[in-house]
Amino acid sequence: MRIRKVILTILFVSVTAFAHDAAAQSTILNTPSTDVVAPKKVYVEMDFITNYAWQRDDGAKYANYTPRVVVGVARNVEAGVNVSFTHVRGGGQPIELQPNVKWKFYQNEARGLAAAAGCIWYVSITHRAGTDTLGQCYSVASKKIAGDLGPRFTGGGYVLVGASKTERTKAGAIVAYEQPFSKRTGFLLDWLSGNNRFGTVSPGLYMLTPHNGSLSAGYTIANHGRGKNALFVYYGMQF
């Protein structure tokens, strides 16, 4: 409990400083964006997700910690890896490795258009027996409305590779909306359709922080299964 409070305090205190422009993000909230990390740049992020574990007495408690690293390996190409650690009641903490790659294959800045495709693999490190090792491949396109506070719309689709019957939906849609409130704050909303581990809708707010940083916080609502709903806080920085 103390560790969780410390992490949340650090993340929220970081937004009190004056902010300036931050680099484009690889993800919106829980869906991929059409942005990629610039060549020779490194993006580092820490994600914290919980279903209010310290406030509940049932057996569905969990808290997830996911550090992410993404590197711009070439022009319009990024590659990275996430390490997902989930603290669950009763011990036996699941750990998952998530290597990923994305290619922005189209961009027209004058018209505010971009398109990208990529894949992310989910590989269990612990509790491998009975756990899926699967991939999610996707393609998305975005349209940015002109103006400093113009919104950006993203749409596309995904397919699951190697998923078992526990993932009832093997393909779905990706939809996202980004609305700046100012040069450093805004609203984010993304949705993945389907009845699987990815099928959620997530509204949230973001704030840009010093040194190319970004803080996002919001709530994820599962398409199916209320027990999958969760609060999340993400903090990232590009070097």
Number of C-alpha atoms within 10 A of each C-alpha: 7 6 8 14 10 10 13 14 11 11 19 14 9 17 18 10 10 10 18 16 14 19 19 17 19 17 12 22 27 18 23 26 26 30 23 28 24 19 14 12 14 18 24 17 18 19 18 23 21 22 20 14 19 12 8 10 9 8 10 13 18 18 20 19 19 19 17 18 19 23 22 20 18 15 13 19 21 26 21 19 17 22 20 21 19 20 17 16 15 8 8 11 14 16 19 20 19 18 19 20 20 27 20 21 12 14 17 10 10 8 11 13 18 20 21 23 22 20 20 21 20 18 19 19 15 14 12 13 7 7 14 16 17 16 19 19 18 22 22 23 21 22 19 18 14 12 7 10 15 13 18 18 19 23 22 19 17 20 17 21 15 12 18 15 10 11 16 12 18 17 19 18 17 21 20 25 18 22 16 18 16 10 14 16 17 18 18 21 22 23 24 26 19 20 19 22 15 19 23 23 21 24 18 20 20 24 24 26 23 16 14 17 24 27 21 23 24 19 20 25 18 23 19 14 12 9 11 17 20 21 17 22 22 21 24 22 21 21 12
